[in-house]
Amino acid sequence: MRQVLAVMVTFGLLALTSPSWAGSASEEGTLGQVGTGVGSVVGSAVYFPFKAAFCILGGIGSGFTLLAAGPESANKVASASCRGTWVITPDVVKGKETVHFVGEPSPSPQTKEARVE
């Protein structure tokens, strides 16, 4: 009776599995997911204070730029310092995405008008 039960359990387990290539990259194992998650949290904890300080200093610098060069230049300074990557995601840890410490400045109103026309 035990042998019959063992054979039934074995066939039942085999029926639940799906064929796949060894070392398939399509599915990441649990340990890999935990590793990238931990790397993401630790990376963000280290990265975020530097990005926040850069944004605050950029905001202060954009105030001086406003006085010296006008609102368009001040907008470029503030946008470049406060845009970009703020959080290290698991895709960044895996190398699928890149970190942009300095962001792209927002388009100026004149550039937006030129695109519409």
C-alpha positions as a printed Julia matrix, in Angstrom:
117×3 Matrix{Float64}:
  0.0    0.0     0.0
  2.86   2.4     0.79
  4.44   1.71   -2.58
  1.22   2.56   -4.42
  0.86   5.77   -2.42
  4.5    6.7    -3.12
  4.01   6.14   -6.87
  0.82   8.24   -6.87
  2.52  11.09   -5.02
  5.49  10.91   -7.4
  3.26  11.06  -10.48
  1.22  13.85   -8.93
  4.34  15.92   -8.32
  5.61  15.26  -11.83
  2.29  16.36  -13.28
  2.58  19.73  -11.49
  6.03  20.54  -12.89
  6.54  22.18  -16.25
  9.51  21.47  -18.51
 12.13  24.21  -18.71
 15.76  24.71  -19.59
 18.27  24.47  -16.81
 19.4   27.92  -15.68
 16.46  29.67  -17.34
 16.84  33.44  -17.01
 13.13  34.12  -17.39
 12.37  33.34  -13.77
 14.51  34.64  -10.96
 14.75  32.54   -7.86
 13.52  33.64   -4.49
 17.05  34.18   -3.2
 17.83  36.41   -6.18
 14.69  38.45   -5.64
 15.49  38.89   -1.96
 19.05  39.92   -2.85
 17.98  42.55   -5.35
 15.31  43.79   -2.94
 17.83  44.16   -0.13
 20.29  45.81   -2.52
 17.57  48.21   -3.61
 16.68  49.2    -0.03
 20.3   49.58    1.08
 21.23  51.42   -2.12
 18.31  53.81   -1.71
 19.18  54.42    1.95
 22.69  55.45    0.95
 21.78  57.28   -2.28
 18.72  59.27   -1.16
 20.45  61.65    1.31
 23.0   62.65   -1.33
 20.28  63.24   -3.92
 18.22  65.25   -1.41
 21.22  67.4    -0.48
 21.99  67.95   -4.17
 18.39  69.03   -4.81
 18.38  71.42   -1.83
 21.67  72.97   -2.91
 20.36  73.2    -6.48
 17.28  75.0    -5.21
 19.44  77.49   -3.34
 21.68  77.87   -6.4
 18.65  78.43   -8.62
 17.67  81.35   -6.38
 21.01  83.01   -7.02
 20.74  82.12  -10.7
 17.32  83.79  -10.81
 18.86  87.02   -9.57
 21.84  86.82  -11.91
 20.53  85.27  -15.12
 16.73  85.21  -15.05
 13.95  82.69  -14.61
 14.79  80.44  -17.56
 18.3   79.71  -16.3
 17.05  79.3   -12.73
 14.52  76.75  -13.97
 17.28  74.81  -15.71
 19.4   74.72  -12.54
 16.51  73.63  -10.32
 15.3   71.03  -12.82
 18.74  69.54  -13.34
 19.37  69.21   -9.63
 15.96  67.91   -8.54
 14.95  65.69  -11.46
 16.47  62.32  -12.16
 16.57  59.12  -10.17
 15.53  59.35   -6.54
 15.21  55.66   -5.64
 17.41  52.69   -6.43
 15.04  50.07   -7.83
 15.7   46.34   -8.22
 16.08  46.93  -11.98
 18.92  49.37  -11.23
 20.58  46.73   -9.04
 20.23  44.18  -11.87
 21.71  46.63  -14.37
 18.54  46.93  -16.47
 18.13  50.65  -15.71
 20.65  53.42  -15.13
 20.83  56.0   -12.38
 20.5   59.62  -13.49
 21.86  61.72  -10.62
 21.48  64.92  -12.64
 18.1   65.15  -14.34
 17.15  66.55  -17.7
 16.03  70.16  -17.44
 12.39  70.82  -18.27
 11.8   72.41  -21.65
 11.52  76.18  -21.6
  8.22  77.84  -22.6
  9.84  79.06  -25.83
 10.84  75.49  -26.73
  7.27  74.27  -26.05
  5.87  76.99  -28.34
  8.33  76.07  -31.08
  7.16  72.44  -30.95
  3.49  73.38  -31.22
  3.94  75.59  -34.3
